[in-house]
Amino acid sequence: MTKHRRQHDQRRGVTLLEVMTATVISATMMTSSVALLRSNYTAWQAHEADIDRSANAAAVLRHFVQNVRQAAGVTAITAASNPSGALTIALADGTTLAWDHSGTSVTLSVNGGAAQPLADDIQTLTFIGYEADGVTPTAIPGETQTVHAVLTTLLPAGGTRTYSACAWVRSW
């Protein structure tokens, strides 16, 4: 009976080696999980930043197209070779809108007032004016009937993205 009791008493619980092994395995699994989650979160943040910059660039072009389609005429346009372009249009009600790219931001001023920022992180903005035939480039405001805007933004994750839009001047 004492022999049977001794065997039973020896197997009661876990050894220190088993506890340490379980702890090491658990710690390794937790460290791997945290590293995986952190890298996924970093990739998600970079993707979100790319989406934000792309959305800003697209919004600038939508704003540009919407207003140029309502314009009575183009009053000033920079040369097509200028990567920091500027465009001024006159609306039918006499309001003037001026887009300007300086540094890395695009601004809009209404009736010559203070420039309001439209978007940041814009690398280039080029305006190309076309005559009534739609294929002959011109930098003369009175002859401009179509305006093509090309915008390039630098993405935080690396690389650039280029957007473009064309709009016919309404008065034509």
Secondary structure, DSSP 8 states (H G I E B T S, - for coil): -HHHHHHHHHTSS--HHHHHHHHHHHHHHHHHHHHHHHHHHHHHHHHHHHHHHHHHHHHHHHHHHHHHTTEEEEEEE--TT-SB-EEEEEETTS-EEEEEEETTEEEEEETT---EEEEE-EEEEEEEEE-TTSSSEE--GGG--EEEEEEEEE-TTSSEEEEEEEEE-TT-
